[in-house]
Amino acid sequence: MKLTIITPERTVFDGEIDSASLPTERGEITILKDHIPLVSTLISGVITLKKNKEEIHIASSGGFVQVLPESRIRVLADTAEKAEE
């Protein structure tokens, strides 16, 4: 799947992943390949990405997620930072 995480200042992540877990107003959702199209509001929390056996953690202060056809995900975040930053 192709995921892009964008803030007003920069692109935080742009690449291929196996899954993404995101904090929404209705609880945490996990997006896998061929997920149905979706638009949801994000709340502050940790976005967890899995790529092969590696986990990438990104702190986010809210925003929106859009799941598009062909396994593409777009996150528009107010702020976001990778754990190592």
PADO-906717 format. One record per atom (N, C-alpha, C): residue number from 1; residue in one letter; atom name; x, y, z. Coordinates in steps of 0.1 Angstrom, whole numbers, plus 5000, padded with zeros to 4 digits. Atoms other than C-alpha are relative to their C-alpha. Layout:
! residues N
[NUM 'A' 'CA' [X Y Z]]
...
! end
This chain:
! residues 85
[1 'M' 'N' [5008 4988 5000]]
[1 'M' 'CA' [5000 5000 5000]]
[1 'M' 'C' [5009 5012 5000]]
[2 'K' 'N' [4993 4987 5000]]
[2 'K' 'CA' [5011 5036 4994]]
[2 'K' 'C' [4994 5009 5010]]
[3 'L' 'N' [5005 4990 4990]]
[3 'L' 'CA' [5008 5060 5023]]
[3 'L' 'C' [5008 5013 4999]]
[4 'T' 'N' [4994 4987 4999]]
[4 'T' 'CA' [5015 5097 5024]]
[4 'T' 'C' [4994 5007 5012]]
[5 'I' 'N' [5004 4992 4989]]
[5 'I' 'CA' [5014 5117 5056]]
[5 'I' 'C' [5005 5014 4998]]
[6 'I' 'N' [4996 4986 5004]]
[6 'I' 'CA' [5014 5155 5050]]
[6 'I' 'C' [4995 5009 5012]]
[7 'T' 'N' [5003 4990 4990]]
[7 'T' 'CA' [5014 5184 5075]]
[7 'T' 'C' [5000 5013 4992]]
[8 'P' 'N' [4999 4988 5007]]
[8 'P' 'CA' [5011 5221 5065]]
[8 'P' 'C' [5015 5004 4997]]
[9 'E' 'N' [4986 4997 5002]]
[9 'E' 'CA' [5049 5223 5068]]
[9 'E' 'C' [5008 4991 4991]]
[10 'R' 'N' [4992 5009 5008]]
[10 'R' 'CA' [5061 5192 5051]]
[10 'R' 'C' [4994 4986 4998]]
[11 'T' 'N' [5004 5014 5001]]
[11 'T' 'CA' [5057 5156 5040]]
[11 'T' 'C' [5008 4992 5010]]
[12 'V' 'N' [4994 5007 4989]]
[12 'V' 'CA' [5064 5134 5070]]
[12 'V' 'C' [5004 4986 4996]]
[13 'F' 'N' [4998 5014 5005]]
[13 'F' 'CA' [5061 5100 5053]]
[13 'F' 'C' [4994 4999 4986]]
[14 'D' 'N' [5005 5003 5013]]
[14 'D' 'CA' [5057 5089 5017]]
[14 'D' 'C' [5007 4987 4995]]
[15 'G' 'N' [4994 5013 5004]]
[15 'G' 'CA' [5062 5052 5009]]
[15 'G' 'C' [4990 4989 5001]]
[16 'E' 'N' [5008 5013 5000]]
[16 'E' 'CA' [5050 5016 5008]]
[16 'E' 'C' [5000 4995 5014]]
[17 'I' 'N' [5001 5006 4986]]
[17 'I' 'CA' [5037 4999 5040]]
[17 'I' 'C' [4991 4988 4998]]
[18 'D' 'N' [5009 5012 5000]]
[18 'D' 'CA' [5019 4967 5049]]
[18 'D' 'C' [4987 5003 5007]]
[19 'S' 'N' [5013 4996 4993]]
[19 'S' 'CA' [4994 4982 5074]]
[19 'S' 'C' [5003 5013 5007]]
[20 'A' 'N' [5000 4988 4993]]
[20 'A' 'CA' [4986 5014 5092]]
[20 'A' 'C' [4989 5000 5011]]
[21 'S' 'N' [5010 4999 4990]]
[21 'S' 'CA' [4969 5018 5126]]
[21 'S' 'C' [4999 5015 5004]]
[22 'L' 'N' [5002 4985 4998]]
[22 'L' 'CA' [4954 5053 5133]]
[22 'L' 'C' [4990 5002 5011]]
[23 'P' 'N' [5010 4997 4990]]
[23 'P' 'CA' [4936 5069 5162]]
[23 'P' 'C' [4989 5009 4994]]
[24 'T' 'N' [5012 4992 5005]]
[24 'T' 'CA' [4901 5081 5152]]
[24 'T' 'C' [4991 5003 5011]]
[25 'E' 'N' [5010 4997 4990]]
[25 'E' 'CA' [4872 5096 5171]]
[25 'E' 'C' [4992 4988 5005]]
[26 'R' 'N' [5008 5012 4997]]
[26 'R' 'CA' [4855 5062 5171]]
[26 'R' 'C' [5009 4989 5005]]
[27 'G' 'N' [4991 5010 4996]]
[27 'G' 'CA' [4886 5043 5182]]
[27 'G' 'C' [5011 4998 4990]]
[28 'E' 'N' [4989 5003 5009]]
[28 'E' 'CA' [4917 5029 5166]]
[28 'E' 'C' [4996 4991 4988]]
[29 'I' 'N' [5003 5008 5012]]
[29 'I' 'CA' [4914 5016 5130]]
[29 'I' 'C' [5013 4995 4994]]
[30 'T' 'N' [4988 5005 5008]]
[30 'T' 'CA' [4939 4994 5111]]
[30 'T' 'C' [4996 4998 4986]]
[31 'I' 'N' [5003 5000 5014]]
[31 'I' 'CA' [4940 4997 5074]]
[31 'I' 'C' [5010 4990 4994]]
[32 'L' 'N' [4992 5010 5007]]
[32 'L' 'CA' [4952 4967 5054]]
[32 'L' 'C' [4998 5002 4985]]
[33 'K' 'N' [5001 5000 5015]]
[33 'K' 'CA' [4956 4961 5016]]
[33 'K' 'C' [4985 4998 4996]]
[34 'D' 'N' [5014 5001 5006]]
[34 'D' 'CA' [4923 4965 4996]]
[34 'D' 'C' [4989 5004 5010]]
[35 'H' 'N' [5010 4995 4991]]
[35 'H' 'CA' [4905 4983 5025]]
[35 'H' 'C' [4990 5008 4992]]
[36 'I' 'N' [5010 4993 5007]]
[36 'I' 'CA' [4872 4999 5015]]
[36 'I' 'C' [5003 5015 5001]]
[37 'P' 'N' [4998 4985 5000]]
[37 'P' 'CA' [4873 5037 5006]]
[37 'P' 'C' [4994 5005 5013]]
[38 'L' 'N' [5004 4995 4987]]
[38 'L' 'CA' [4870 5057 5038]]
[38 'L' 'C' [5006 5014 5002]]
[39 'V' 'N' [4995 4987 4995]]
[39 'V' 'CA' [4873 5093 5052]]
[39 'V' 'C' [4996 5000 5014]]
[40 'S' 'N' [5002 4999 4986]]
[40 'S' 'CA' [4877 5098 5089]]
[40 'S' 'C' [5008 5011 5007]]
[41 'T' 'N' [4993 4990 4992]]
[41 'T' 'CA' [4887 5124 5115]]
[41 'T' 'C' [5010 4993 5009]]
[42 'L' 'N' [4990 5005 4991]]
[42 'L' 'CA' [4919 5117 5134]]
[42 'L' 'C' [5001 5008 5013]]
[43 'I' 'N' [4998 4993 4987]]
[43 'I' 'CA' [4925 5126 5171]]
[43 'I' 'C' [5015 4999 5003]]
[44 'S' 'N' [4986 5001 4996]]
[44 'S' 'CA' [4958 5131 5188]]
[44 'S' 'C' [5004 4986 5005]]
[45 'G' 'N' [4996 5014 4996]]
[45 'G' 'CA' [4978 5099 5193]]
[45 'G' 'C' [5012 4996 4991]]
[46 'V' 'N' [4989 5006 5007]]
[46 'V' 'CA' [5003 5076 5177]]
[46 'V' 'C' [4995 4992 4987]]
[47 'I' 'N' [5002 5007 5012]]
[47 'I' 'CA' [5001 5064 5141]]
[47 'I' 'C' [5011 4989 4999]]
[48 'T' 'N' [4991 5011 5001]]
[48 'T' 'CA' [5017 5029 5138]]
[48 'T' 'C' [5000 4994 4986]]
[49 'L' 'N' [4998 5006 5013]]
[49 'L' 'CA' [5030 5018 5104]]
[49 'L' 'C' [5008 4987 5001]]
[50 'K' 'N' [4992 5012 5000]]
[50 'K' 'CA' [5042 4983 5097]]
[50 'K' 'C' [5004 4998 4985]]
[51 'K' 'N' [4994 5002 5013]]
[51 'K' 'CA' [5066 4976 5068]]
[51 'K' 'C' [5009 4988 5002]]
[52 'N' 'N' [4993 5012 4997]]
[52 'N' 'CA' [5079 4941 5066]]
[52 'N' 'C' [4998 4996 5015]]
[53 'K' 'N' [5002 5003 4985]]
[53 'K' 'CA' [5086 4933 5103]]
[53 'K' 'C' [5003 5012 5008]]
[54 'E' 'N' [4997 4987 4993]]
[54 'E' 'CA' [5095 4969 5112]]
[54 'E' 'C' [4988 5008 5003]]
[55 'E' 'N' [5011 4991 4996]]
[55 'E' 'CA' [5072 4993 5131]]
[55 'E' 'C' [5006 5014 5000]]
[56 'I' 'N' [4997 4986 5000]]
[56 'I' 'CA' [5073 5030 5125]]
[56 'I' 'C' [4989 5008 5008]]
[57 'H' 'N' [5009 4993 4992]]
[57 'H' 'CA' [5057 5053 5151]]
[57 'H' 'C' [5001 5015 4997]]
[58 'I' 'N' [5001 4986 5003]]
[58 'I' 'CA' [5045 5088 5143]]
[58 'I' 'C' [4990 5006 5009]]
[59 'A' 'N' [5009 4992 4991]]
[59 'A' 'CA' [5030 5112 5168]]
[59 'A' 'C' [4992 5010 4992]]
[60 'S' 'N' [5008 4991 5008]]
[60 'S' 'CA' [5001 5131 5154]]
[60 'S' 'C' [4990 5008 5009]]
[61 'S' 'N' [5009 4992 4992]]
[61 'S' 'CA' [4979 5159 5168]]
[61 'S' 'C' [4986 5001 4994]]
[62 'G' 'N' [5013 5000 5006]]
[62 'G' 'CA' [4949 5152 5147]]
[62 'G' 'C' [5000 5003 4985]]
[63 'G' 'N' [5001 4997 5015]]
[63 'G' 'CA' [4937 5157 5111]]
[63 'G' 'C' [4990 4991 4994]]
[64 'F' 'N' [5010 5008 5008]]
[64 'F' 'CA' [4920 5135 5085]]
[64 'F' 'C' [5008 4989 4993]]
[65 'V' 'N' [4994 5011 5008]]
[65 'V' 'CA' [4927 5101 5068]]
[65 'V' 'C' [4990 4997 4989]]
[66 'Q' 'N' [5007 5004 5012]]
[66 'Q' 'CA' [4915 5092 5034]]
[66 'Q' 'C' [5005 4987 4994]]
[67 'V' 'N' [4996 5013 5006]]
[67 'V' 'CA' [4916 5056 5021]]
[67 'V' 'C' [4994 5001 4986]]
[68 'L' 'N' [5004 4999 5014]]
[68 'L' 'CA' [4915 5056 4983]]
[68 'L' 'C' [5001 4987 4993]]
[69 'P' 'N' [4999 5013 5007]]
[69 'P' 'CA' [4910 5028 4957]]
[69 'P' 'C' [5015 4997 4997]]
[70 'E' 'N' [4987 5005 5004]]
[70 'E' 'CA' [4941 5008 4947]]
[70 'E' 'C' [5010 5001 5012]]
[71 'S' 'N' [4991 5000 4988]]
[71 'S' 'CA' [4954 5007 4983]]
[71 'S' 'C' [5009 5012 5002]]
[72 'R' 'N' [4993 4988 4998]]
[72 'R' 'CA' [4964 5043 4986]]
[72 'R' 'C' [4994 5007 5012]]
[73 'I' 'N' [5004 4993 4988]]
[73 'I' 'CA' [4962 5062 5019]]
[73 'I' 'C' [5006 5013 5001]]
[74 'R' 'N' [4995 4986 4998]]
[74 'R' 'CA' [4965 5099 5025]]
[74 'R' 'C' [4996 5005 5014]]
[75 'V' 'N' [5003 4994 4987]]
[75 'V' 'CA' [4968 5115 5060]]
[75 'V' 'C' [5004 5014 4999]]
[76 'L' 'N' [4998 4986 4999]]
[76 'L' 'CA' [4964 5152 5063]]
[76 'L' 'C' [5000 5003 5015]]
[77 'A' 'N' [4999 4999 4986]]
[77 'A' 'CA' [4977 5159 5098]]
[77 'A' 'C' [5003 5015 5004]]
[78 'D' 'N' [4997 4986 4994]]
[78 'D' 'CA' [4978 5192 5119]]
[78 'D' 'C' [5015 5001 5002]]
[79 'T' 'N' [4986 5001 4998]]
[79 'T' 'CA' [5012 5182 5131]]
[79 'T' 'C' [5003 4985 5001]]
[80 'A' 'N' [4996 5014 4999]]
[80 'A' 'CA' [5032 5149 5129]]
[80 'A' 'C' [5015 4999 5000]]
[81 'E' 'N' [4985 5002 4999]]
[81 'E' 'CA' [5067 5137 5139]]
[81 'E' 'C' [5003 4986 5002]]
[82 'K' 'N' [4995 5014 4998]]
[82 'K' 'CA' [5085 5104 5136]]
[82 'K' 'C' [5006 4999 5014]]
[83 'A' 'N' [4995 5002 4987]]
[83 'A' 'CA' [5096 5089 5169]]
[83 'A' 'C' [5015 5004 5001]]
[84 'E' 'N' [4985 4996 4999]]
[84 'E' 'CA' [5133 5094 5161]]
[84 'E' 'C' [5003 5015 4999]]
[85 'E' 'N' [4998 4985 5001]]
[85 'E' 'CA' [5128 5131 5155]]
[85 'E' 'C' [4998 5006 5014]]
! end
